[in-house]
């Protein structure tokens, strides 16, 4: 069975500062460490899927700068295919400024070259998209580009997963044509805001809600289903959601039921938070199998 996944999204360099506590407004603190780590939701989810053994292609943009060169080389090393990535001149590679403290994170994203992932660029790769089985999307590229990706994905019968982060208002065309949408418990409130009862019920069957330590909720035939989280020692939560989405795409692409796919992705997300860094913390297929076997025992 084919395991080909297309990810269309952002490529960032994460600038990660660790501290014991979050600074208050106007306060200066001494941090404990600083790292530059490859990130961006698109790249993160592509790496997560590739580490789990999938054939993954990523459509995205970087700037003509040192970060851009480093990120392209890193993604190739992670076995993520980058079709004809041309650095965007006159703008910088996207960055995410991340502060880690108190077992949580706060993030500011500067999109940079990611906003050059235009509808025209997406359409350029229609043949590549058509050759894939599953499409994975986020909202760190222009909304009109997400709409174009969904249109092309639906035309060619792909399973389309949308991770609605950072949360934004979605068009009816997007909501109707995606197969699954994966908000966290805060994003889902805004996602459902303004929808009538019919729209809510239609969307409900597509919802997979991630709730961190409280697990996952999804709906089957109108009934709420809940999967408990795995208790682990949390080091860095930055890549948890992206790991979950990459794993969900892999599990669905290989023919698993939604329940089995969510359970597998739940385990991957749990393992991801036990290490520092979004991509560096993402587990391999073998690590996930060992983890799940230990829980069954």
C-alpha positions as YAML, in Angstrom:
chain: A
units: angstrom
residues:
- id: 1
  name: UNK
  ca: [0.00, 0.00, 0.00]
- id: 2
  name: UNK
  ca: [1.26, 3.46, -0.89]
- id: 3
  name: UNK
  ca: [2.39, 5.69, 1.95]
- id: 4
  name: UNK
  ca: [2.90, 8.95, 0.07]
- id: 5
  name: UNK
  ca: [2.17, 12.17, 1.95]
- id: 6
  name: UNK
  ca: [2.32, 15.76, 0.69]
- id: 7
  name: UNK
  ca: [2.79, 18.51, 3.28]
- id: 8
  name: UNK
  ca: [2.23, 22.11, 2.25]
- id: 9
  name: UNK
  ca: [3.31, 24.62, 4.85]
- id: 10
  name: UNK
  ca: [5.90, 26.62, 6.73]
- id: 11
  name: UNK
  ca: [9.64, 26.14, 7.17]
- id: 12
  name: UNK
  ca: [11.11, 28.08, 10.12]
- id: 13
  name: UNK
  ca: [14.16, 28.28, 12.28]
- id: 14
  name: UNK
  ca: [13.14, 28.09, 15.94]
- id: 15
  name: UNK
  ca: [15.04, 30.39, 18.29]
- id: 16
  name: UNK
  ca: [14.55, 28.64, 21.63]
- id: 17
  name: UNK
  ca: [15.23, 30.32, 24.96]
- id: 18
  name: UNK
  ca: [14.82, 28.35, 28.19]
- id: 19
  name: UNK
  ca: [14.19, 29.94, 31.58]
- id: 20
  name: UNK
  ca: [12.87, 28.87, 34.97]
- id: 21
  name: UNK
  ca: [9.81, 31.15, 34.70]
- id: 22
  name: UNK
  ca: [8.17, 33.31, 32.03]
- id: 23
  name: UNK
  ca: [9.13, 37.00, 32.24]
- id: 24
  name: UNK
  ca: [6.44, 39.49, 33.21]
- id: 25
  name: UNK
  ca: [5.83, 42.55, 31.02]
- id: 26
  name: UNK
  ca: [8.86, 44.84, 31.26]
- id: 27
  name: UNK
  ca: [10.89, 42.27, 33.22]
- id: 28
  name: UNK
  ca: [14.39, 41.02, 32.32]
- id: 29
  name: UNK
  ca: [15.39, 37.52, 33.40]
- id: 30
  name: UNK
  ca: [18.52, 35.40, 33.13]
- id: 31
  name: UNK
  ca: [17.78, 32.37, 30.96]
- id: 32
  name: UNK
  ca: [19.26, 28.90, 31.25]
- id: 33
  name: UNK
  ca: [19.98, 28.12, 27.57]
- id: 34
  name: UNK
  ca: [19.53, 29.24, 23.95]
- id: 35
  name: UNK
  ca: [19.36, 27.05, 20.84]
- id: 36
  name: UNK
  ca: [18.57, 27.39, 17.13]
- id: 37
  name: UNK
  ca: [16.46, 24.40, 16.09]
- id: 38
  name: UNK
  ca: [14.77, 23.61, 12.73]
- id: 39
  name: UNK
  ca: [11.01, 24.19, 12.95]
- id: 40
  name: UNK
  ca: [7.88, 25.52, 11.25]
- id: 41
  name: UNK
  ca: [4.64, 23.58, 11.38]
- id: 42
  name: UNK
  ca: [4.93, 22.34, 7.80]
- id: 43
  name: UNK
  ca: [8.51, 21.17, 8.24]
- id: 44
  name: UNK
  ca: [7.80, 19.73, 11.69]
- id: 45
  name: UNK
  ca: [4.90, 17.64, 10.45]
- id: 46
  name: UNK
  ca: [6.84, 16.48, 7.40]
- id: 47
  name: UNK
  ca: [9.77, 15.36, 9.56]
- id: 48
  name: UNK
  ca: [7.41, 13.63, 12.00]
- id: 49
  name: UNK
  ca: [5.87, 11.61, 9.16]
- id: 50
  name: UNK
  ca: [9.25, 10.83, 7.56]
- id: 51
  name: UNK
  ca: [10.67, 9.56, 10.85]
- id: 52
  name: UNK
  ca: [7.76, 7.15, 11.01]
- id: 53
  name: UNK
  ca: [8.70, 5.69, 7.64]
- id: 54
  name: UNK
  ca: [6.44, 7.58, 5.25]
- id: 55
  name: UNK
  ca: [7.37, 8.87, 1.80]
- id: 56
  name: UNK
  ca: [7.00, 12.62, 2.39]
- id: 57
  name: UNK
  ca: [7.23, 15.65, 0.10]
- id: 58
  name: UNK
  ca: [7.13, 19.23, 1.43]
- id: 59
  name: UNK
  ca: [6.11, 22.31, -0.54]
- id: 60
  name: UNK
  ca: [7.42, 25.45, 1.19]
- id: 61
  name: UNK
  ca: [9.74, 28.45, 0.93]
- id: 62
  name: UNK
  ca: [12.87, 29.69, 2.69]
- id: 63
  name: UNK
  ca: [14.80, 32.94, 2.41]
- id: 64
  name: UNK
  ca: [18.13, 33.46, 0.68]
- id: 65
  name: UNK
  ca: [20.02, 33.46, 3.97]
- id: 66
  name: UNK
  ca: [22.01, 31.19, 6.28]
- id: 67
  name: UNK
  ca: [18.91, 29.85, 8.07]
- id: 68
  name: UNK
  ca: [17.36, 28.93, 4.70]
- id: 69
  name: UNK
  ca: [20.42, 26.96, 3.58]
- id: 70
  name: UNK
  ca: [20.65, 25.15, 6.91]
- id: 71
  name: UNK
  ca: [16.99, 24.20, 6.88]
- id: 72
  name: UNK
  ca: [17.01, 22.82, 3.33]
- id: 73
  name: UNK
  ca: [20.03, 20.65, 4.11]
- id: 74
  name: UNK
  ca: [18.48, 19.49, 7.38]
- id: 75
  name: UNK
  ca: [15.20, 18.47, 5.72]
- id: 76
  name: UNK
  ca: [17.04, 16.48, 3.08]
- id: 77
  name: UNK
  ca: [18.94, 14.69, 5.85]
- id: 78
  name: UNK
  ca: [15.57, 13.83, 7.42]
- id: 79
  name: UNK
  ca: [14.46, 12.14, 4.16]
- id: 80
  name: UNK
  ca: [11.91, 14.85, 3.36]
- id: 81
  name: UNK
  ca: [11.68, 15.51, -0.39]
- id: 82
  name: UNK
  ca: [11.81, 19.21, -1.30]
- id: 83
  name: UNK
  ca: [10.77, 19.67, -4.96]
- id: 84
  name: UNK
  ca: [12.78, 22.50, -6.53]
- id: 85
  name: UNK
  ca: [13.03, 24.73, -3.46]
- id: 86
  name: UNK
  ca: [14.22, 28.14, -4.65]
- id: 87
  name: UNK
  ca: [15.25, 30.57, -1.89]
- id: 88
  name: UNK
  ca: [13.14, 33.73, -1.88]
- id: 89
  name: UNK
  ca: [15.32, 36.81, -2.29]
- id: 90
  name: UNK
  ca: [14.75, 40.10, -0.46]
- id: 91
  name: UNK
  ca: [13.13, 38.44, 2.54]
- id: 92
  name: UNK
  ca: [14.28, 36.35, 5.47]
- id: 93
  name: UNK
  ca: [13.55, 32.74, 6.32]
- id: 94
  name: UNK
  ca: [10.64, 32.43, 8.73]
- id: 95
  name: UNK
  ca: [11.51, 32.25, 12.42]
- id: 96
  name: UNK
  ca: [9.71, 31.31, 15.61]
- id: 97
  name: UNK
  ca: [10.88, 32.87, 18.87]
- id: 98
  name: UNK
  ca: [10.09, 30.32, 21.56]
- id: 99
  name: UNK
  ca: [10.36, 30.68, 25.32]
- id: 100
  name: UNK
  ca: [10.34, 27.50, 27.42]
- id: 101
  name: UNK
  ca: [9.49, 27.80, 31.11]
- id: 102
  name: UNK
  ca: [7.33, 26.21, 33.80]
- id: 103
  name: UNK
  ca: [6.75, 23.08, 31.67]
- id: 104
  name: UNK
  ca: [5.11, 25.06, 28.84]
- id: 105
  name: UNK
  ca: [5.97, 27.39, 25.95]
- id: 106
  name: UNK
  ca: [5.09, 30.75, 24.42]
- id: 107
  name: UNK
  ca: [5.76, 31.40, 20.73]
- id: 108
  name: UNK
  ca: [5.97, 34.40, 18.37]
- id: 109
  name: UNK
  ca: [6.19, 33.54, 14.66]
- id: 110
  name: UNK
  ca: [7.59, 35.88, 11.98]
- id: 111
  name: UNK
  ca: [6.46, 34.29, 8.65]
- id: 112
  name: UNK
  ca: [9.09, 35.77, 6.31]
- id: 113
  name: UNK
  ca: [9.46, 33.56, 3.20]
- id: 114
  name: UNK
  ca: [6.53, 31.37, 4.24]
- id: 115
  name: UNK
  ca: [4.16, 34.02, 2.88]
- id: 116
  name: UNK
  ca: [5.67, 33.39, -0.56]
- id: 117
  name: UNK
  ca: [3.94, 29.99, -0.64]
- id: 118
  name: UNK
  ca: [1.37, 31.45, -3.01]
- id: 119
  name: UNK
  ca: [-1.64, 29.80, -4.70]
- id: 120
  name: UNK
  ca: [0.36, 29.90, -7.94]
- id: 121
  name: UNK
  ca: [3.24, 28.02, -6.31]
- id: 122
  name: UNK
  ca: [0.84, 25.38, -4.95]
- id: 123
  name: UNK
  ca: [-0.83, 24.98, -8.35]
- id: 124
  name: UNK
  ca: [2.60, 24.51, -9.95]
- id: 125
  name: UNK
  ca: [2.89, 21.19, -8.09]
- id: 126
  name: UNK
  ca: [-0.53, 19.76, -9.00]
- id: 127
  name: UNK
  ca: [1.03, 16.69, -10.63]
- id: 128
  name: UNK
  ca: [3.05, 15.96, -7.48]
- id: 129
  name: UNK
  ca: [-0.04, 16.45, -5.30]
- id: 130
  name: UNK
  ca: [-2.06, 14.12, -7.55]
- id: 131
  name: UNK
  ca: [0.53, 11.36, -7.03]
- id: 132
  name: UNK
  ca: [0.05, 11.42, -3.24]
- id: 133
  name: UNK
  ca: [-2.48, 9.77, -0.94]
- id: 134
  name: UNK
  ca: [-2.71, 12.21, 1.96]
- id: 135
  name: UNK
  ca: [-2.36, 15.99, 2.25]
- id: 136
  name: UNK
  ca: [-1.36, 17.68, 5.49]
- id: 137
  name: UNK
  ca: [-1.95, 21.44, 5.92]
- id: 138
  name: UNK
  ca: [-1.55, 24.14, 8.58]
- id: 139
  name: UNK
  ca: [-2.18, 27.92, 8.67]
- id: 140
  name: UNK
  ca: [1.32, 29.44, 8.67]
- id: 141
  name: UNK
  ca: [1.08, 30.16, 4.93]
- id: 142
  name: UNK
  ca: [-1.46, 32.48, 3.20]
- id: 143
  name: UNK
  ca: [-5.08, 31.34, 3.55]
- id: 144
  name: UNK
  ca: [-5.67, 31.55, -0.20]
- id: 145
  name: UNK
  ca: [-2.83, 29.05, -0.66]
- id: 146
  name: UNK
  ca: [-4.49, 26.67, 1.81]
- id: 147
  name: UNK
  ca: [-7.71, 27.03, -0.19]
- id: 148
  name: UNK
  ca: [-5.88, 26.22, -3.42]
- id: 149
  name: UNK
  ca: [-4.26, 23.17, -1.83]
- id: 150
  name: UNK
  ca: [-7.62, 21.90, -0.57]
- id: 151
  name: UNK
  ca: [-9.18, 22.43, -4.01]
- id: 152
  name: UNK
  ca: [-6.42, 20.47, -5.77]
- id: 153
  name: UNK
  ca: [-6.37, 17.77, -3.08]
- id: 154
  name: UNK
  ca: [-10.12, 17.22, -3.31]
- id: 155
  name: UNK
  ca: [-9.95, 17.15, -7.13]
- id: 156
  name: UNK
  ca: [-7.48, 14.26, -6.96]
- id: 157
  name: UNK
  ca: [-9.13, 12.36, -4.10]
- id: 158
  name: UNK
  ca: [-6.51, 12.82, -1.39]
- id: 159
  name: UNK
  ca: [-7.33, 12.44, 2.30]
- id: 160
  name: UNK
  ca: [-6.95, 16.02, 3.57]
- id: 161
  name: UNK
  ca: [-5.95, 16.81, 7.15]
- id: 162
  name: UNK
  ca: [-5.92, 20.42, 8.34]
- id: 163
  name: UNK
  ca: [-4.20, 21.49, 11.54]
- id: 164
  name: UNK
  ca: [-5.84, 24.91, 12.12]
- id: 165
  name: UNK
  ca: [-2.90, 26.64, 13.77]
- id: 166
  name: UNK
  ca: [-2.48, 29.49, 14.26]
- id: 167
  name: UNK
  ca: [-6.28, 29.60, 14.46]
- id: 168
  name: UNK
  ca: [-8.08, 31.70, 11.83]
- id: 169
  name: UNK
  ca: [-11.54, 31.90, 10.27]
- id: 170
  name: UNK
  ca: [-11.93, 29.21, 7.63]
- id: 171
  name: UNK
  ca: [-14.03, 29.44, 4.46]
- id: 172
  name: UNK
  ca: [-16.97, 27.12, 3.86]
- id: 173
  name: UNK
  ca: [-15.03, 25.61, 0.95]
- id: 174
  name: UNK
  ca: [-12.23, 24.54, 3.26]
- id: 175
  name: UNK
  ca: [-14.55, 23.20, 5.95]
- id: 176
  name: UNK
  ca: [-16.61, 21.21, 3.43]
- id: 177
  name: UNK
  ca: [-13.70, 19.71, 1.52]
- id: 178
  name: UNK
  ca: [-11.26, 18.62, 4.23]
- id: 179
  name: UNK
  ca: [-11.56, 15.16, 5.77]
- id: 180
  name: UNK
  ca: [-10.16, 15.86, 9.25]
- id: 181
  name: UNK
  ca: [-9.39, 18.97, 11.25]
- id: 182
  name: UNK
  ca: [-7.18, 18.83, 14.35]
- id: 183
  name: UNK
  ca: [-7.59, 21.84, 16.67]
- id: 184
  name: UNK
  ca: [-6.48, 21.89, 20.28]
- id: 185
  name: UNK
  ca: [-9.07, 22.50, 22.99]
- id: 186
  name: UNK
  ca: [-8.64, 26.29, 22.77]
- id: 187
  name: UNK
  ca: [-8.70, 26.48, 18.97]
- id: 188
  name: UNK
  ca: [-11.88, 24.42, 18.70]
- id: 189
  name: UNK
  ca: [-13.88, 27.06, 20.58]
- id: 190
  name: UNK
  ca: [-12.97, 29.73, 18.02]
- id: 191
  name: UNK
  ca: [-13.35, 27.28, 15.16]
- id: 192
  name: UNK
  ca: [-16.99, 26.55, 16.04]
- id: 193
  name: UNK
  ca: [-17.85, 30.19, 16.76]
- id: 194
  name: UNK
  ca: [-20.42, 31.59, 14.34]
- id: 195
  name: UNK
  ca: [-21.38, 28.24, 12.82]
- id: 196
  name: UNK
  ca: [-25.04, 27.21, 12.78]
- id: 197
  name: UNK
  ca: [-26.21, 23.83, 14.10]
- id: 198
  name: UNK
  ca: [-26.05, 22.11, 10.71]
- id: 199
  name: UNK
  ca: [-22.51, 23.38, 10.10]
- id: 200
  name: UNK
  ca: [-21.42, 22.34, 13.60]
- id: 201
  name: UNK
  ca: [-22.81, 18.84, 13.16]
- id: 202
  name: UNK
  ca: [-21.13, 18.49, 9.75]
- id: 203
  name: UNK
  ca: [-17.81, 19.65, 11.13]
- id: 204
  name: UNK
  ca: [-18.09, 17.53, 14.28]
- id: 205
  name: UNK
  ca: [-17.49, 14.28, 12.40]
- id: 206
  name: UNK
  ca: [-14.22, 15.75, 11.09]
- id: 207
  name: UNK
  ca: [-12.95, 16.97, 14.45]
- id: 208
  name: UNK
  ca: [-9.99, 15.44, 16.25]
- id: 209
  name: UNK
  ca: [-9.34, 17.60, 19.31]
- id: 210
  name: UNK
  ca: [-5.97, 17.41, 21.04]
- id: 211
  name: UNK
  ca: [-6.06, 18.23, 24.76]
- id: 212
  name: UNK
  ca: [-2.48, 17.73, 25.91]
- id: 213
  name: UNK
  ca: [-2.34, 15.80, 29.17]
- id: 214
  name: UNK
  ca: [-6.12, 15.29, 28.99]
- id: 215
  name: UNK
  ca: [-5.90, 13.18, 25.83]
- id: 216
  name: UNK
  ca: [-7.83, 13.30, 22.56]
- id: 217
  name: UNK
  ca: [-11.49, 13.64, 21.63]
- id: 218
  name: UNK
  ca: [-13.02, 12.73, 18.29]
- id: 219
  name: UNK
  ca: [-16.53, 11.90, 17.06]
- id: 220
  name: UNK
  ca: [-17.89, 8.75, 15.48]
- id: 221
  name: UNK
  ca: [-21.49, 8.62, 14.20]
- id: 222
  name: UNK
  ca: [-22.23, 11.71, 16.32]
- id: 223
  name: UNK
  ca: [-20.91, 10.14, 19.50]
- id: 224
  name: UNK
  ca: [-17.94, 11.56, 21.39]
- id: 225
  name: UNK
  ca: [-14.97, 9.24, 21.70]
- id: 226
  name: UNK
  ca: [-12.11, 9.90, 24.14]
- id: 227
  name: UNK
  ca: [-8.56, 8.54, 24.28]
- id: 228
  name: UNK
  ca: [-6.53, 9.10, 27.44]
- id: 229
  name: UNK
  ca: [-3.02, 10.54, 27.21]
- id: 230
  name: UNK
  ca: [0.10, 8.59, 28.16]
- id: 231
  name: UNK
  ca: [1.77, 9.83, 31.36]
- id: 232
  name: UNK
  ca: [5.33, 10.91, 30.52]
- id: 233
  name: UNK
  ca: [7.95, 13.27, 31.92]
- id: 234
  name: UNK
  ca: [7.52, 16.52, 29.99]
- id: 235
  name: UNK
  ca: [10.69, 18.26, 28.76]
- id: 236
  name: UNK
  ca: [9.41, 20.41, 25.88]
- id: 237
  name: UNK
  ca: [5.84, 20.61, 24.53]
- id: 238
  name: UNK
  ca: [6.79, 22.57, 21.39]
- id: 239
  name: UNK
  ca: [6.51, 19.72, 18.87]
- id: 240
  name: UNK
  ca: [3.68, 17.72, 20.42]
- id: 241
  name: UNK
  ca: [0.88, 18.87, 18.13]
- id: 242
  name: UNK
  ca: [3.01, 18.64, 15.00]
- id: 243
  name: UNK
  ca: [4.18, 15.15, 15.95]
- id: 244
  name: UNK
  ca: [0.56, 14.13, 16.47]
- id: 245
  name: UNK
  ca: [-0.49, 15.46, 13.05]
- id: 246
  name: UNK
  ca: [2.40, 13.85, 11.21]
- id: 247
  name: UNK
  ca: [1.67, 10.54, 12.89]
- id: 248
  name: UNK
  ca: [-2.05, 10.82, 12.19]
- id: 249
  name: UNK
  ca: [-1.31, 11.30, 8.49]
- id: 250
  name: UNK
  ca: [0.97, 8.24, 8.46]
- id: 251
  name: UNK
  ca: [-1.55, 6.05, 10.27]
- id: 252
  name: UNK
  ca: [-4.47, 7.05, 8.06]
- id: 253
  name: UNK
  ca: [-2.38, 6.69, 4.89]
- id: 254
  name: UNK
  ca: [-1.52, 3.12, 5.83]
- id: 255
  name: UNK
  ca: [-5.19, 2.20, 6.18]
- id: 256
  name: UNK
  ca: [-5.78, 2.37, 9.92]
- id: 257
  name: UNK
  ca: [-9.20, 3.17, 11.34]
- id: 258
  name: UNK
  ca: [-9.66, 6.61, 12.88]
- id: 259
  name: UNK
  ca: [-9.54, 5.06, 16.37]
- id: 260
  name: UNK
  ca: [-6.26, 3.23, 15.71]
- id: 261
  name: UNK
  ca: [-4.81, 6.27, 13.96]
- id: 262
  name: UNK
  ca: [-5.63, 8.52, 16.92]
- id: 263
  name: UNK
  ca: [-4.14, 6.04, 19.40]
- id: 264
  name: UNK
  ca: [-0.94, 5.77, 17.37]
- id: 265
  name: UNK
  ca: [-0.68, 9.56, 17.01]
- id: 266
  name: UNK
  ca: [-1.38, 9.94, 20.73]
- id: 267
  name: UNK
  ca: [1.66, 7.80, 21.52]
- id: 268
  name: UNK
  ca: [3.87, 9.72, 19.09]
- id: 269
  name: UNK
  ca: [2.80, 13.04, 20.64]
- id: 270
  name: UNK
  ca: [3.57, 11.72, 24.11]
- id: 271
  name: UNK
  ca: [7.06, 10.60, 23.14]
- id: 272
  name: UNK
  ca: [7.77, 13.92, 21.41]
- id: 273
  name: UNK
  ca: [7.43, 15.96, 24.62]
- id: 274
  name: UNK
  ca: [10.07, 13.91, 26.42]
- id: 275
  name: UNK
  ca: [12.89, 15.54, 24.41]
- id: 276
  name: UNK
  ca: [13.97, 19.12, 23.68]
- id: 277
  name: UNK
  ca: [13.14, 20.64, 20.31]
- id: 278
  name: UNK
  ca: [10.23, 20.21, 17.92]
- id: 279
  name: UNK
  ca: [11.93, 18.05, 15.29]
- id: 280
  name: UNK
  ca: [14.77, 16.66, 17.38]
- id: 281
  name: UNK
  ca: [12.22, 15.22, 19.80]
- id: 282
  name: UNK
  ca: [10.18, 13.38, 17.20]
- id: 283
  name: UNK
  ca: [10.33, 9.59, 17.56]
- id: 284
  name: UNK
  ca: [11.06, 6.93, 14.96]
- id: 285
  name: UNK
  ca: [8.64, 4.13, 14.15]
- id: 286
  name: UNK
  ca: [10.80, 1.72, 16.15]
- id: 287
  name: UNK
  ca: [10.75, 3.96, 19.22]
- id: 288
  name: UNK
  ca: [6.96, 4.20, 19.05]
- id: 289
  name: UNK
  ca: [6.60, 0.42, 18.77]
- id: 290
  name: UNK
  ca: [8.85, -0.10, 21.82]
- id: 291
  name: UNK
  ca: [6.84, 2.50, 23.75]
- id: 292
  name: UNK
  ca: [3.48, 0.94, 22.87]
- id: 293
  name: UNK
  ca: [4.70, -2.57, 23.67]
- id: 294
  name: UNK
  ca: [5.86, -1.38, 27.10]
- id: 295
  name: UNK
  ca: [2.39, 0.04, 27.78]
- id: 296
  name: UNK
  ca: [0.68, -3.18, 26.71]
- id: 297
  name: UNK
  ca: [2.94, -5.18, 29.02]
...
